[in-house]
Amino acid sequence: MPVTKTKSLSLFLTRLISLSVFLIFSLPISGWAVEQPMDGMSVIEAIRQGRVQWAPYVVHGRRYVPMSSRQAQHYEETGIASWYGEETRRKRGGHRTANGEAFNPMAMTAAHKYLPLPINVRVTNLENGRSIIVRVNDRGPFPSANNPNSGKRIIDLAYGAARRLGFHEKGLARVHVKVIPIKVSL
C-alpha cells in the first residue's frame, strides 16, 4: 500500500476510535441537545463527525489539560466572566476559534480553558438573573501581560453573548456556568 493510503487509513481509524471513545464516555442518561450551528452543522453532527477537541495544549508556556467528556457532562462553576471580540474584528483576515470556526463577535459563543470543544453551556448572570445558552468553541481566557489576573476568569463570552447577558458595558460579571448534557443517537 502506498504511504499516502496508509496515512489516510491511519487517520481515519484514529478519528473513528476517538469518536467511539467520546461517545462511550460522554453520553448522559438523559438530556436534550441544543441545536446550534458549527460551520453549518449542529453540535451533535460535530460529535458524529469526530470534530470534538479535548487534547492538551500549551499557551504562553503553560500546559492546559481539558476535562474528559464524562467529566464535562457534570461541570458547573460560579465565577467571573469576561467578553472578547472587539480586538478580533479589527484583525486582518479575522480570527479562527480553537476548533477552526470563523470567530463572530456577535454570536452566542464562548471560550473555556478546560471544556471539550464544542459543547453547550448555560451561563447565568448572577447580578441580573439573565440566562442564555452558548456554544463553547474557543480556548481562554488566559492571563495577559497587561492583566495576569485575567486568567482567573472562568469563561470568556463573545461580545454578542455578553450583551445579551447585560454586562457588555461593564466588561465583567459574576456568572454561573453549567454544561447542557447532550443525548446523541447514531
VMD Tcl script that draws the C-alpha trace (Angstrom):
set ca {
  {0.00 0.00 0.00}
  {1.43 3.45 -0.85}
  {2.38 5.71 2.05}
  {-0.47 8.18 1.37}
  {-3.12 5.45 1.55}
  {-1.58 4.11 4.76}
  {-1.59 7.59 6.32}
  {-5.19 8.17 5.22}
  {-6.31 4.85 6.66}
  {-4.42 5.55 9.90}
  {-6.02 9.00 10.20}
  {-9.48 7.55 9.52}
  {-9.03 4.83 12.14}
  {-7.69 7.34 14.69}
  {-10.74 9.58 14.18}
  {-13.11 6.62 14.34}
  {-11.57 5.39 17.61}
  {-11.61 8.94 19.07}
  {-15.28 9.36 18.18}
  {-16.13 5.96 19.66}
  {-14.33 6.76 22.92}
  {-16.01 10.17 23.09}
  {-19.47 8.71 22.55}
  {-18.95 5.95 25.10}
  {-17.79 8.34 27.81}
  {-19.90 11.38 27.07}
  {-23.45 10.25 26.58}
  {-25.62 11.22 29.54}
  {-28.50 9.08 30.65}
  {-30.94 11.88 29.89}
  {-30.96 15.38 28.46}
  {-31.53 17.11 25.15}
  {-29.03 18.60 22.77}
  {-29.21 22.26 21.93}
  {-29.04 22.60 18.16}
  {-26.68 25.42 17.26}
  {-24.73 25.57 14.02}
  {-20.99 24.98 13.85}
  {-19.80 25.89 10.37}
  {-23.19 24.76 9.12}
  {-23.59 21.75 11.43}
  {-25.09 21.15 14.85}
  {-23.06 20.18 17.90}
  {-24.48 16.65 17.59}
  {-23.30 16.43 13.96}
  {-19.86 17.70 15.02}
  {-19.72 14.83 17.53}
  {-20.80 12.33 14.86}
  {-18.05 13.59 12.55}
  {-15.40 13.46 15.26}
  {-14.87 17.23 15.35}
  {-14.56 17.35 19.13}
  {-11.35 18.55 20.74}
  {-10.18 17.67 24.22}
  {-6.44 17.27 23.65}
  {-3.93 19.03 25.94}
  {-2.49 22.31 24.63}
  {0.06 24.98 25.63}
  {-0.47 28.77 25.86}
  {2.32 31.14 26.97}
  {4.36 28.18 28.21}
  {1.58 26.76 30.41}
  {0.07 23.36 29.64}
  {-3.71 23.00 29.86}
  {-5.45 19.63 30.00}
  {-9.16 19.77 29.10}
  {-11.50 17.61 31.12}
  {-12.76 14.33 29.76}
  {-16.12 14.25 28.06}
  {-17.53 12.33 31.01}
  {-16.32 14.99 33.50}
  {-17.66 17.77 31.29}
  {-21.20 16.38 31.40}
  {-21.36 17.24 35.12}
  {-19.42 20.52 35.01}
  {-20.79 23.62 36.68}
  {-18.94 26.52 38.24}
  {-19.53 30.01 39.58}
  {-17.01 32.75 38.93}
  {-16.16 35.79 36.84}
  {-16.93 36.05 33.12}
  {-15.43 38.49 30.65}
  {-16.10 39.11 26.98}
  {-13.97 39.33 23.87}
  {-14.44 40.25 20.26}
  {-13.60 43.89 19.66}
  {-9.90 43.18 19.17}
  {-10.60 40.39 16.68}
  {-12.93 42.44 14.46}
  {-10.01 44.68 13.53}
  {-7.62 41.80 12.73}
  {-6.83 41.41 9.06}
  {-8.30 38.13 7.86}
  {-10.35 37.75 11.03}
  {-9.77 35.18 13.74}
  {-10.30 31.44 13.91}
  {-11.55 29.80 17.08}
  {-9.74 26.84 18.63}
  {-11.98 24.39 16.77}
  {-11.43 26.13 13.43}
  {-14.58 28.23 13.08}
  {-14.51 31.81 11.87}
  {-14.96 33.89 15.03}
  {-18.12 36.00 15.08}
  {-18.14 38.57 17.92}
  {-21.95 38.82 17.75}
  {-22.54 35.06 18.13}
  {-23.73 33.17 21.20}
  {-20.34 31.52 21.71}
  {-17.67 31.36 24.39}
  {-14.12 30.35 25.24}
  {-13.22 28.00 28.08}
  {-9.86 26.59 29.15}
  {-10.95 23.08 30.12}
  {-14.23 22.04 28.42}
  {-14.09 19.84 25.29}
  {-14.95 21.67 22.06}
  {-17.71 22.11 21.02}
  {-20.07 21.90 23.98}
  {-23.15 23.87 25.04}
  {-23.37 25.61 28.42}
  {-25.97 27.70 30.20}
  {-24.50 30.94 31.50}
  {-26.47 32.88 34.12}
  {-25.53 36.43 35.07}
  {-25.91 36.34 38.86}
  {-26.06 40.14 39.03}
  {-29.26 40.50 36.96}
  {-30.64 36.95 36.59}
  {-30.36 36.81 32.78}
  {-29.51 33.40 31.36}
  {-28.53 32.15 27.89}
  {-27.13 29.04 26.25}
  {-23.84 29.44 24.40}
  {-21.65 27.07 22.44}
  {-18.06 26.81 23.69}
  {-15.89 26.80 20.57}
  {-12.68 28.52 21.67}
  {-9.98 28.46 24.36}
  {-9.48 31.07 27.06}
  {-9.47 33.30 28.99}
  {-5.72 33.27 29.61}
  {-3.52 35.57 31.70}
  {-2.29 38.52 29.67}
  {0.88 40.57 30.12}
  {-1.27 43.61 30.98}
  {-3.53 41.74 33.42}
  {-2.23 38.46 34.88}
  {-5.50 38.04 36.84}
  {-7.47 37.74 33.59}
  {-6.58 34.03 33.56}
  {-8.60 33.52 36.76}
  {-11.88 34.17 34.91}
  {-13.89 31.02 34.25}
  {-15.32 31.88 30.81}
  {-14.84 34.41 28.04}
  {-18.02 35.18 26.10}
  {-18.30 36.61 22.61}
  {-19.45 40.26 22.70}
  {-22.96 39.31 21.49}
  {-23.43 36.86 24.37}
  {-22.15 39.40 26.93}
  {-24.55 41.95 25.52}
  {-27.47 39.50 25.89}
  {-26.42 38.89 29.50}
  {-26.21 42.64 30.13}
  {-22.57 43.11 31.06}
  {-21.01 44.24 27.76}
  {-20.51 47.80 29.05}
  {-19.16 46.74 32.44}
  {-16.81 44.12 30.95}
  {-17.07 41.57 33.77}
  {-19.88 39.80 35.60}
  {-20.31 37.13 38.25}
  {-21.85 34.13 36.49}
  {-22.87 30.52 36.94}
  {-21.87 28.16 34.10}
  {-23.41 24.70 33.66}
  {-22.97 22.19 30.82}
  {-26.08 21.21 28.88}
  {-25.87 17.39 28.58}
  {-26.12 16.06 25.03}
  {-28.00 12.95 24.01}
  {-26.69 11.54 20.73}
  {-28.30 8.72 18.81}
  {-26.36 7.30 15.91}
}
mol new
graphics top color blue
foreach p $ca { graphics top sphere $p radius 0.5 }
foreach p [lrange $ca 0 end-1] q [lrange $ca 1 end] { graphics top cylinder $p $q radius 0.2 }
display resetview
